[in-house]
Amino acid sequence: MTTQAKFEKDRVVIFDTTLRDGEQCPGATMTHEEKLEVAALLDDMGVDIIEAGFPIASEGDFAAVQEIATRSKNAVICGLSRAAFKDIDRCAEAIRPAKRKRIHTFLSTSPVHMKYKLQKEPHEVYEMVIAQVTRARGHTDDVEWSAEDATRTEHDFLCRCVEAAIKAGATTINIPDTVGYTVPEEYFKLIAMLRERVPNSDQARFSVHCHDDLGMAVANSLAGVAAGARQIECTINGIGERAGNAALEEVVMAIRTRNDVLPFWTGVDTTMLTRASKLVSAATSFPVQYNKAIVGRNAFAHESGIHQDGMLKHTQTYEIMTPESVGVKQTSLVMGKHSGRHAFVHKLEELGYHLAGNQLEDAFVRFKALADRKKHVYDEDLEALVDEEIATAQDHIKLVSLSVIAGTHGPQRATMKLDVNGKTMIEEREGNGPVDATFNCIKAMVPHEAVLELYQVHAVTEGTDAQAEVSVRLSEHGRSFTAKGADPDTLVASAKAYLGALNKMMSKRNKTPAVEHRIHSTDVG
């Protein structure tokens, strides 16, 4: 075998189904524009095949697949269809504009699916496989056939169906673990068995599509590749039905990082993984868990004093890949009560502060006192610790103090003190709840007609001492102004966020309106 042939043999094709299987995740529906934005990023980052949707499902799905097919530059654009001819024809119509196109058609093959879902006998299903692949092949040379619930299908019947699909013209054979039932060793044996027993298996590429119901989607996918499969079907952030799919970022970085035991390669630009994760999270409003592998906010975070000290001496002591390799600018040393002086000084220097002597000692003592109140101390906290005026130096309206009376016996009442252009103002107002009372105080001292378009609270950490991060969007004369506020007290954070947006609005009032760009909020309530 030539070097080039071996190089191509070791290539793993990445099939992204974020826009199809991922969007089927309850509550993860994306708008037309969001689908186009996600597809464009997937195309740019080197994903080989983008499964853009299920064209027969709705007019909206058809339109999105067709537009993605029109805009695609590099990736193969794929549409999903059931075995019905009308599904296959509709799919073909949607992907027609693509430079490179694929029809992905599927049919259940397990006894439980055939009996209860399809209500058909095995011989009928076998004939349907031949008919659906033949129909799809009439539209395009690139046809993928999937044996739904393959991991619970009888081996003899699965072999017959795979052989028939390849003979009918399927160029990719997908062996999905539809319900996340299998384990790595078992899945390896299944792929190896099919490649060995199916006479024409060398005429098609085998694909793996694993769900995460038992938490093994990525492990199963990689086991399938080790057995000879050369396509992995996955999604950004692992979103998908039930517990989700294999996470694209995890399979790609596993191959890249452990190339010694996974001697394969993909064409994905890994430096775009974090960006893709954030975009999909924003588009679907599905938060990424903090400890999520590769793209979670804690993936490159270290709080333990021992870990931080080791990291500062050599990054490889506690990191097996660099943050830059997945698009994170740098390692985040999360400051907490276990952090030592070495890490504290290093963080201050990163933020541009150079303290020494008593000044450093006083700051460190105040930091420890703050860390006792909170799980983590973030960059913004440290900036305020050293000089509380820096972050709000340009603000004309500043919060001085806030007291709120709330409870089951209303009305709720807030008393607020503001510094407005150097002048102290105090106001007390009632409201339908403590947040409403707080905002009524601000409106009384700084009259305005802005409409509150968004009020969103996000807990930065778990636990009762979690810092609240509040997002507020105010709209005036067609222009929107968004700001965030963070504080251990949710009401204080709410006031800071509202004032932040109000300050932005005030500073823009006498300026020429700028073109507003659509912005996806990554905050989740």
Disulfide bonds with the S-S distance in Angstrom:
none
